[in-house]
């Protein structure tokens, strides 16, 4: 029985600071209904899909910062998204800012969850690689304050049994680091769900700006091919609160080929029918880990 999943990367255009959570949820539900009309089994929303990417500006007051976080998921404002997914019988991946009460401590993560077609949360990931800085840099045209607003993820790189396969998640900057894919790949991961908010301009290293789209795609194609995994990568695109963000949402096959990609910088579905069994060609055929990894080099063993 072939294990094929029709998956939509649900790229979003900008979310403004004045947009309320219910208004954003309405956009997400609209994309979810569209995906269902295309017979999708799964829709992948982006990083911090409920709010503008607030690490792009300095916020002094913690209560104001916390207004961008979800204290519970689902909560009163996000429940309609979970209800609609269950009604449509479509799974989803959602990036969001997670407020986590850990005993006496309040912890804050840049997180994502996988929700199965019956509305159950079956997996959670917390972004490991936090780019940018914790200090305010007034001379920069915008900030990247993830190190101020979030802690590094404390869940590692988990792989979950979902949608008939082995599924993992990464978030934005994670996709630039080969070890992110390797940790998932060595656990047999077949499908990576990934959201990102990527500015075209890198204030400290502007020489990389002209290569923003290339580095984005290069990272995904290498990760997919070298670990035999499908990758669904979903952007928050366009000029959001004055910051130009790349689009380029795409679906990459275990062969490393880009099989579908976005054509706009707005709300757009990028859809492909993914055969999970294609992973085997690369996991067993091209990269048979056991007989290629020579013990005495001390390389990773499965
Ligand atoms: N954004 C960016 C990303 O990794 C970045 C930050 C851009 C780092 C360009 C290095 C170069 O796509 C997030 N949110 O991680």
Boltz pocket constraint, residues with backbone or C-beta under 6 A from the ligand:
constraints:
  - pocket:
      binder: B
      contacts: [[A, 129], [A, 131], [A, 132], [A, 171], [A, 172], [A, 173], [A, 174], [A, 176], [A, 196], [A, 197], [A, 198], [A, 199], [A, 202]]
      max_distance: 6.0
